Amino acid sequence: KLALEKVLSEITILRLTPKISELAGKIKAYTNVTLSDAIIAATALLKDLPLATLNVRDFEKIEGLKLFKP
């Protein structure tokens, strides 16, 4: 339980903004990713964060997205 609490205490919640929503819509329109994946990708792009995922195949087609491949 302590390990989980430590991990959760270091998580930052990022709000869905109109800018993220707009970019997510564009990503969704030009790729074949789900809306939730488009929102995740748009957030990473706009916050200039690498995206850690095991689902590399869907995200690697999004231009400019930096992937962290564990």
N, C-alpha and C positions, 0 to 999 in steps of 0.2 A: 504494500500500500504506500509506503514512503516513497518508493521510486516513482510511482505513478503521480503522486502529489507533486514531486519535484518537477517532473516533466510538464505537468499541467500548469504549474505556477510560472513557468517560463514562456508560456504561449501568449502571443498578442493577438487579440481579435481585431481584424480589419473590417471596417464597415463597407458595405456595398454603396458606392457613390454613383452619381449620374455618369461621371466620366468612365468608371469601370463598366457600368451597364452598357454604355454606348460602344465601347471597344469590344465588349463581349458579344454584342449583337453583330458587329462587323466580322469578328472571328467566326462566329456561328454561320454567318452567311457565306463566307468564303472557304470554309473547311467543313469536314464532315464530323465534327466533334459534338458532343452533347452540350446542352446549355450550361450545365454545371462545370464541365471541363473548360468551356469558353470563359466563364466567369473566373475560374481559377487562373487560367492563362492570362487574362486581361489584368487581373490583380498583380500577378508576378511581373508583367511587363511594365505597368505603370508605377509600381513600387521599386522597380529595378532590382528584383530579387530572383535568384535562381530557383527553379522549381524542382523539388525532389519528388520523383515518381518512379514507380515500377512499370507504369503505363507509357513508356517512352514512345511507342509506335504512334499513338494518337497525338501526342504533343510535339513531336519533332517536325511536323509539317507547319507549325506556326512560326512564321518568320520573326526573328529577333528574340525569341524566347530562349533563355539560357536554362539548360537542363542539368541538374545534378543527378548523375547516375550512380546510385549506391552499389 
